Amino acid sequence: MRDYFDSLVHSTGLYTDVKIVAVEIIDIKVSELRKIDTNKWICTCVYDQAFEGYNDGHPSFRKIATKSIKCYVTAEETEDGWEYISLLGDVYAISKM
């Protein structure tokens, strides 16, 4: 994630505005959760994301990429019961259109 956002920040000098548009939640493909430790699971989510660069309000660049992201789910017992925390891991571009 750090590399992705660093490259995004450095590309903003090319455009006066940038939009990143992801698909609807319902269109995200999620693999089955796989247990990797006590109270910890991992899965992979695949989705399409559009990157749009604008100059003076006019679109100058658009790229759609299929991305894969690792998601970690951790269960923690609290005084109110079990709480599930979802953390995002590495993001990879699978293909570019």
PAZALO-690766 format. One record per atom (N, C-alpha, C, O, CB): residue in three letters; z, x, y. Coordinates in steps of 0.05 Angstrom, whole numbers, padded with zeros to 5 digits, always signed. Each point is the difference from the previous one (the first is absolute). Glycine has a CB too. Example, Ala and Ser with C-alpha at 12.3 -4.5 7.8 and 13.67 -1.06 7.14 Angstrom:
BEGIN
ALA+00156+00264-00114 ALA+00000-00018+00024 ALA+00000+00018+00024 ALA+00013+00021+00000 ALA+00012-00059-00023 SER-00039+00031+00044 SER+00001+00016+00024 SER+00014-00015+00022 SER+00004+00010+00022 SER-00047+00014-00035 
END
This chain:
BEGIN
MET+00000+00017-00024 MET+00000-00017+00024 MET+00000+00017+00025 MET-00013-00006+00020 MET+00037-00030-00045 ARG-00009+00058+00024 ARG+00002+00018+00024 ARG-00028+00011+00007 ARG-00007-00001+00024 ARG+00055+00013-00036 ASP-00063-00002-00008 ASP-00026+00011+00006 ASP-00019-00021+00011 ASP-00015+00005+00019 ASP+00022+00028-00056 TYR-00005-00058+00026 TYR-00017-00022+00009 TYR+00005-00006+00030 TYR-00019-00002+00015 TYR+00019-00017-00062 PHE+00025+00016+00054 PHE+00007-00007+00028 PHE-00006+00023+00019 PHE-00007-00004+00023 PHE+00042-00028-00040 ASP-00030+00057+00007 ASP-00007+00023+00017 ASP-00030+00000+00007 ASP-00008+00005+00023 ASP+00046+00021-00044 SER-00055-00030+00000 SER-00029+00000+00005 SER-00008-00024+00018 SER-00018+00003+00016 SER+00010+00020-00060 LEU+00021-00045+00042 LEU-00005-00023+00017 LEU+00006+00006+00029 LEU-00015-00007+00018 LEU+00024-00024-00057 VAL+00014+00043+00044 VAL+00009+00007+00027 VAL-00020+00019+00012 VAL-00007-00002+00024 VAL+00055-00005-00036 HIS-00057+00027-00003 HIS-00019+00020+00011 HIS-00028-00011+00004 HIS-00016+00011+00015 HIS+00043+00024-00038 SER-00034-00057+00009 SER-00027-00012+00004 SER-00001-00019+00024 SER-00022-00007+00008 SER+00015+00011-00057 THR+00030-00011+00060 THR+00000-00019+00023 THR-00014+00012+00024 THR-00007-00016+00018 THR+00049-00004-00036 GLY-00045+00046+00021 GLY-00014+00011+00022 GLY-00030-00006-00001 GLY-00014+00002+00020 GLY+00048+00034-00018 LEU-00044-00044-00025 LEU-00028-00007-00003 LEU-00006-00029+00009 LEU-00023-00007+00006 LEU+00021+00039-00044 TYR+00023-00049+00039 TYR-00004-00028+00006 TYR+00020-00009+00022 TYR+00022+00012+00002 TYR-00038-00020-00049 THR+00009-00012+00062 THR+00019-00011+00019 THR+00018-00021-00013 THR+00021-00006+00011 THR-00054+00013+00026 ASP+00026-00017-00061 ASP+00016-00018-00015 ASP-00006+00003-00029 ASP-00023+00005-00008 ASP+00025-00038+00047 VAL+00018+00029-00056 VAL-00003+00001-00029 VAL+00013-00024-00012 VAL+00022-00008+00008 VAL-00023+00059-00007 LYS-00012-00063-00021 LYS+00011-00022-00015 LYS-00001+00007-00030 LYS-00021+00009-00010 LYS+00008-00043+00046 ILE+00035+00029-00050 ILE+00000+00003-00029 ILE+00006-00028-00011 ILE+00021-00012+00006 ILE-00005+00061-00004 VAL-00034-00058-00018 VAL+00002-00028-00011 VAL+00000+00002-00030 VAL-00018+00011-00012 VAL-00006-00030+00052 ALA+00045+00008-00052 ALA+00002-00001-00030 ALA-00006-00028-00009 ALA+00000-00019+00016 ALA+00035+00056-00016 VAL-00040-00040-00025 VAL-00006-00026-00012 VAL+00026-00017-00001 VAL+00022+00010+00006 VAL-00059+00010-00034 GLU+00033-00045+00022 GLU+00023-00018-00003 GLU+00016+00009-00024 GLU-00010+00012-00019 GLU-00016-00050+00039 ILE+00052+00032-00019 ILE+00018+00007-00022 ILE-00010-00010-00027 ILE+00003+00014-00020 ILE+00035-00015+00053 ILE-00049-00022-00033 ILE-00010-00012-00026 ILE-00022+00017-00012 ILE-00004-00002-00024 ILE+00017-00044+00041 ASP-00027+00062-00001 ASP-00023+00016-00011 ASP+00009+00027-00010 ASP-00017+00015-00010 ASP-00013-00039+00042 ILE+00055+00031-00029 ILE+00010+00026-00009 ILE+00004-00001-00030 ILE+00013-00018-00010 ILE+00009+00027+00054 LYS-00033+00011-00058 LYS+00004+00001-00029 LYS+00023+00018-00006 LYS+00001+00023+00009 LYS-00050-00031-00017 VAL+00068-00002-00008 VAL+00025+00014-00006 VAL+00002+00005-00030 VAL-00004-00019-00016 VAL+00027-00001+00056 SER-00019+00045-00048 SER+00004+00006-00028 SER+00027-00010-00010 SER+00017-00008+00016 SER-00047+00048-00012 GLU+00034-00039-00030 GLU+00026-00008-00011 GLU+00021+00021+00008 GLU-00006+00024+00003 GLU-00016-00048-00042 LEU+00046+00015+00044 LEU+00022+00018+00006 LEU+00006+00017-00025 LEU+00001-00010-00022 LEU+00018-00022+00057 ARG-00015+00058-00030 ARG+00007+00018-00022 ARG+00027+00012+00007 ARG+00004+00012+00021 ARG-00053-00002-00032 LYS+00068-00012-00008 LYS+00027+00011+00005 LYS-00001+00030-00001 LYS-00010+00012-00019 LYS+00032-00053+00000 ILE-00011+00055+00040 ILE+00000+00029+00000 ILE+00028+00012+00001 ILE+00003+00024-00004 ILE-00046-00027+00028 ASP+00063-00014-00020 ASP+00028+00009+00000 ASP+00018-00025-00001 ASP-00010-00023+00002 ASP-00002+00066+00025 THR+00037-00039-00029 THR+00019-00022+00000 THR-00003-00014+00027 THR+00003+00012+00021 THR+00029+00011-00052 ASN-00038-00049+00031 ASN-00003-00016+00024 ASN-00022+00009+00019 ASN+00001-00004+00024 ASN+00047-00005-00028 LYS-00069+00023-00007 LYS-00022+00009+00017 LYS-00026-00004-00015 LYS-00003+00007-00024 LYS+00032+00026+00047 TRP-00049-00046-00010 TRP-00026-00005-00011 TRP-00022+00010+00019 TRP+00005+00005+00023 TRP+00014-00046-00048 ILE-00043+00043+00014 ILE-00023+00009+00016 ILE-00024-00018-00007 ILE-00003-00009-00023 ILE+00020+00057+00026 CYS-00034-00053+00016 CYS-00025-00014-00005 CYS-00021+00011+00019 CYS+00007+00015+00019 CYS+00017-00057-00035 THR-00049+00034+00012 THR-00021+00008+00018 THR-00013-00025+00012 THR-00005-00019-00014 THR-00003+00061-00013 CYS+00003-00041+00053 CYS-00013-00022+00014 CYS-00027+00010+00010 CYS-00002+00021+00011 CYS+00047-00042+00002 VAL-00066+00005-00017 VAL-00027+00007+00009 VAL-00009-00021+00019 VAL+00002-00024-00005 VAL-00013+00048-00039 TYR+00000-00016+00067 TYR-00009-00019+00021 TYR-00022+00013+00016 TYR-00004+00024+00000 TYR+00050-00045+00002 ASP-00061+00004+00012 ASP-00021+00009+00019 ASP+00011+00000+00028 ASP+00015-00017+00008 ASP-00051-00001-00038 GLN+00029+00039+00045 GLN+00009+00003+00027 GLN-00023+00007+00018 GLN-00016+00018-00007 GLN+00062-00004-00009 ALA-00049-00027+00039 ALA-00021+00006+00019 ALA+00012+00016+00023 ALA+00021-00007+00011 ALA-00047-00035-00024 PHE+00012+00063+00021 PHE+00007+00016+00023 PHE-00022-00005+00021 PHE-00023+00004-00006 PHE+00048+00032-00022 GLU-00017-00044+00052 GLU-00019-00006+00021 GLU+00007+00016+00024 GLU+00023-00002+00010 GLU-00031-00045-00028 GLY-00011+00062+00029 GLY+00003+00015+00024 GLY-00016-00013+00023 GLY-00023-00007-00004 GLY+00031+00049-00023 TYR+00004-00044+00050 TYR-00013-00013+00023 TYR+00000+00019+00024 TYR+00018+00016+00003 TYR-00003-00061-00019 ASN-00036+00044+00031 ASN-00002+00014+00026 ASN-00007-00020+00021 ASN-00020-00014+00000 ASN+00005+00057-00023 ASP+00033-00045+00043 ASP-00003-00018+00023 ASP-00005-00029-00010 ASP-00016-00014+00012 ASP-00002+00051+00015 GLY+00033-00045-00048 GLY-00002-00028-00010 GLY-00023-00005-00019 GLY-00002-00023-00010 GLY+00023+00010+00052 HIS-00038+00032-00047 HIS-00023-00004-00017 HIS+00005+00015-00026 HIS+00008+00024+00000 HIS-00039-00030+00040 PRO+00025-00006-00063 PRO+00004+00014-00025 PRO-00020+00023-00003 PRO-00024-00003+00006 PRO+00040-00040-00027 SER-00006+00066+00014 SER-00017+00024-00003 SER+00001+00011-00029 SER-00017+00016-00007 SER+00024-00006+00056 PHE+00013-00018-00064 PHE+00002+00010-00028 PHE+00016-00020-00017 PHE+00019-00012+00010 PHE-00021+00060+00007 ARG-00007-00052-00041 ARG+00014-00017-00019 ARG-00004+00011-00028 ARG-00022+00006-00008 ARG+00016-00047+00038 LYS+00028+00044-00044 LYS-00001+00009-00028 LYS+00020-00016-00017 LYS+00022-00005+00009 LYS-00035+00052+00007 ILE+00004-00056-00039 ILE+00017-00014-00018 ILE+00005+00018-00024 ILE-00019+00011-00012 ILE+00001-00057+00026 ALA+00043+00050-00020 ALA+00008+00017-00023 ALA+00018-00015-00019 ALA+00017-00016+00009 ALA-00021+00057+00021 THR+00001-00036-00055 THR+00018-00011-00020 THR+00023+00021-00003 THR-00005+00023-00005 THR-00032-00049-00020 LYS+00061+00016+00028 LYS+00023+00018-00001 LYS+00018-00007-00023 LYS+00001-00023-00009 LYS-00003+00028+00059 SER+00016+00015-00060 SER+00019-00003-00021 SER+00027+00012+00011 SER+00000+00021+00011 SER-00036-00018-00048 ILE+00057-00018+00033 ILE+00026+00009+00010 ILE+00021-00004-00022 ILE+00001-00020-00014 ILE-00014+00008+00061 LYS+00030+00032-00049 LYS+00022-00001-00019 LYS+00023-00016+00013 LYS+00007+00005+00023 LYS-00020+00039-00045 CYS+00025-00062+00007 CYS+00022-00016+00010 CYS+00024+00004-00019 CYS-00003-00002-00025 CYS-00028-00032+00046 TYR+00053+00040-00010 TYR+00025+00004-00015 TYR+00019-00023+00005 TYR+00003-00008+00023 TYR-00009+00059-00021 VAL+00018-00062-00023 VAL+00019-00021+00003 VAL+00026+00009-00012 VAL+00002+00010-00022 VAL-00038-00046+00020 THR+00057+00034+00018 THR+00027+00008-00008 THR+00018-00024+00001 THR+00000-00015+00020 THR-00008+00063-00003 ALA+00025-00051-00038 ALA+00019-00022+00000 ALA+00028+00012+00006 ALA+00008+00020-00013 ALA-00036-00047-00021 GLU+00042+00015+00053 GLU+00027+00008+00007 GLU+00018-00024-00002 GLU-00006-00021+00010 GLU-00012+00059+00020 GLU+00041-00033-00042 GLU+00020-00022-00001 GLU+00017+00000+00025 GLU+00011+00021+00008 GLU-00010-00019-00058 THR+00000-00025+00064 THR+00015-00002+00024 THR+00022-00021-00005 THR+00001-00012-00021 THR-00040+00025+00051 GLU+00056-00017-00010 GLU+00021-00020-00004 GLU-00011-00029-00001 GLU+00014-00018-00010 GLU+00018+00049+00034 ASP-00057-00034-00014 ASP-00013-00027-00002 ASP-00018-00003-00024 ASP-00013-00020-00003 ASP+00015+00019+00052 GLY-00003+00022-00066 GLY-00018-00001-00023 GLY-00020+00022+00000 GLY+00004+00020+00015 GLY+00002-00069-00017 TRP-00026+00047-00014 TRP-00020+00022-00001 TRP-00020-00002+00023 TRP-00009-00022+00008 TRP+00013+00022-00058 GLU-00010+00023+00062 GLU-00019+00002+00022 GLU-00022+00018-00009 GLU+00005+00022-00012 GLU+00031-00030+00047 TYR-00061+00000-00030 TYR-00023+00016-00008 TYR-00014+00012+00025 TYR-00006-00014+00019 TYR-00001-00015-00060 ILE+00004+00055+00040 ILE-00012+00014+00023 ILE-00027+00011-00009 ILE-00002+00012-00021 ILE+00048+00000+00039 SER-00066-00017-00001 SER-00027+00010-00005 SER-00007+00022+00019 SER+00003-00004+00025 SER-00016-00041-00043 LEU+00005+00068+00008 LEU-00008+00022+00016 LEU-00029+00008-00005 LEU-00009-00001-00023 LEU+00057+00018+00023 LEU-00063-00010+00020 LEU-00027+00008-00003 LEU-00002+00030-00003 LEU+00014+00015+00013 LEU-00029-00054+00014 GLY-00003+00048-00045 GLY-00003+00028-00005 GLY-00027+00010+00010 GLY-00010-00009+00021 GLY+00040+00005-00061 ASP-00042+00021+00024 ASP-00025+00012+00008 ASP-00023-00020+00001 ASP-00001-00018-00017 ASP+00017+00061-00004 VAL-00034-00040+00040 VAL-00023-00017+00003 VAL-00025+00017-00005 VAL-00002+00022+00010 VAL+00026-00053+00024 TYR-00042+00021-00051 TYR-00024+00015-00006 TYR-00024-00018+00005 TYR+00000-00024-00006 TYR+00024+00051-00028 ALA-00045-00015+00046 ALA-00026-00015+00003 ALA-00014+00003-00027 ALA-00005+00022-00009 ALA+00002-00013+00060 ILE-00005-00032-00063 ILE-00014+00000-00025 ILE-00030+00001+00005 ILE-00015+00016-00013 ILE+00052-00042-00009 SER-00046+00010+00041 SER-00029+00000+00007 SER-00003-00008+00029 SER+00017-00013+00012 SER-00030+00002-00060 LYS-00010+00018+00059 LYS-00006-00007+00028 LYS-00026-00015+00000 LYS-00019+00007-00014 LYS+00044+00034+00032 MET-00027-00061-00001 MET-00024-00016+00002 MET-00012+00004+00027 MET-00021-00012+00007 MET+00038-00022-00039 
END
